[in-house]
Amino acid sequence: MPCHGHEVSRGFSRETDPHVHAEESALAKLADTSVDLSGSTIYTSLEPCSVRKSRPRPCAELIIAAGITRVVLALREPPLFVTCHGIELLQTAGAEVIEIPELADQVRAINAHLPGIGG
């Protein structure tokens, strides 16, 4: 079933366990559905990760595997935990990546507890 401009899932970091990322959480909720994400858009506050220490597949890979072709984000991932190349991975796979820097300060404020992002 195609999405046709409708929100089909929502997720946030640490929603189901201490290591889950927002994109991972949203995509996992659709695992046993017939929702077709090919050609869809995902909105995220931070750049999807390209390296995971706690999971076998980073969020950028999960997004690519889901067939999502447009990623909208506010802030590139700061090098707090790893050096991230999520945008580059997504673009190499053919996804359009749109950054909205006007929202970056809001993302920093929400993540003020993390050094390198909000502080």
Phi, psi and omega per residue, in radians:
M1 nan 2.088 3.112
P2 -1.263 2.784 -3.062
C3 -1.471 -0.676 3.132
H4 0.861 0.892 3.035
G5 1.412 0.133 -3.135
H6 -1.810 2.520 3.040
E7 -1.204 2.241 -3.119
V8 -2.007 -0.244 3.120
S9 -2.828 2.777 3.131
R10 -2.568 2.489 3.111
G11 -2.637 2.832 3.075
F12 -2.472 2.741 -3.121
S13 -1.070 2.449 -3.139
R14 1.116 0.398 -3.124
E15 -1.157 -0.751 -3.067
T16 -1.971 -0.329 3.045
D17 -2.839 2.920 -3.034
P18 -1.134 -0.228 -3.068
H19 -1.932 -0.096 -3.071
V20 -1.299 2.401 3.081
H21 -1.671 2.812 -3.064
A22 -1.031 -0.832 -3.120
E23 -1.110 -0.748 3.118
E24 -1.039 -0.754 -3.141
S25 -1.114 -0.822 -3.138
A26 -1.095 -0.746 -3.131
L27 -1.215 -0.634 -3.138
A28 -1.092 -0.560 3.136
K29 -1.164 -0.300 -3.115
L30 -1.786 0.017 -3.035
A31 -0.995 -0.690 -3.090
D32 -1.833 0.575 3.141
T33 -2.084 3.040 3.089
S34 -1.775 0.300 3.139
V35 -1.190 2.218 3.119
D36 -1.686 1.965 -3.105
L37 -1.606 -0.011 -3.112
S38 -1.064 2.274 -3.132
G39 1.392 0.118 -3.084
S40 -1.578 3.081 -3.130
T41 -2.036 2.435 3.005
I42 -2.041 2.374 3.113
Y43 -1.896 2.277 -3.106
T44 -2.543 2.599 -3.123
S45 -1.306 -0.769 -3.127
L46 -1.920 2.667 3.068
E47 -0.892 2.277 3.083
P48 -1.039 2.379 -3.068
C49 -1.141 2.643 3.089
S50 -1.977 -0.164 3.135
V51 -2.430 2.378 3.081
R52 -2.227 2.348 3.029
K53 -1.620 -0.399 -3.041
S54 -1.824 -0.074 -3.106
R55 -2.486 2.735 3.137
P56 -1.291 -0.488 -3.091
R57 -2.178 2.218 3.087
P58 -1.280 2.859 -3.071
C59 -1.077 -0.661 3.118
A60 -1.025 -0.745 3.097
E61 -1.119 -0.731 3.127
L62 -1.087 -0.698 3.123
I63 -1.130 -0.796 3.112
I64 -1.068 -0.819 -3.127
A65 -1.088 -0.530 3.138
A66 -1.319 -0.225 3.140
G67 1.532 0.179 3.127
I68 -1.234 2.281 -3.033
T69 -1.998 0.039 3.122
R70 -2.479 2.219 -3.136
V71 -2.163 2.185 3.129
V72 -1.981 2.219 -3.090
L73 -2.472 2.812 -3.128
A74 -1.783 -0.551 -2.985
L75 -2.517 2.299 3.023
R76 -1.167 2.585 -3.119
E77 -1.151 2.079 3.063
P78 -1.200 2.697 -3.087
P79 -1.347 0.807 -3.131
L80 -1.191 -0.840 -3.101
F81 -1.896 -0.760 -3.134
V82 -2.555 2.867 2.993
T83 -1.434 2.102 -3.024
C84 -1.731 2.421 3.062
H85 -2.252 0.570 -3.087
G86 -1.048 -0.764 -3.136
I87 -1.061 -0.803 -3.126
E88 -1.097 -0.733 3.099
L89 -1.068 -0.779 -3.138
L90 -1.106 -0.795 3.140
Q91 -1.136 -0.691 3.106
T92 -1.081 -0.574 3.115
A93 -1.404 -0.042 3.092
G94 1.729 0.079 3.130
A95 -1.388 2.526 3.011
E96 -1.474 2.276 3.122
V97 -2.046 2.188 -3.130
I98 -2.070 2.136 3.090
E99 -1.745 2.401 3.091
I100 -2.081 1.440 -3.058
P101 -1.105 -0.351 3.105
E102 -1.091 -0.342 3.135
L103 -1.705 -0.076 -3.053
A104 -1.037 -0.699 -3.134
D105 -1.106 -0.606 3.086
Q106 -1.157 -0.690 3.112
V107 -1.156 -0.737 3.096
R108 -1.067 -0.739 -3.127
A109 -1.101 -0.746 3.134
I110 -1.123 -0.563 -3.104
N111 -1.810 0.473 -3.069
A112 -1.036 -0.397 3.140
H113 -1.301 -0.200 -3.124
L114 -1.770 2.085 3.108
P115 -1.108 2.442 3.139
G116 1.617 -0.306 3.087
I117 -1.920 -1.082 -3.068
G118 -1.778 -0.347 -3.043
G119 -1.967 nan nan
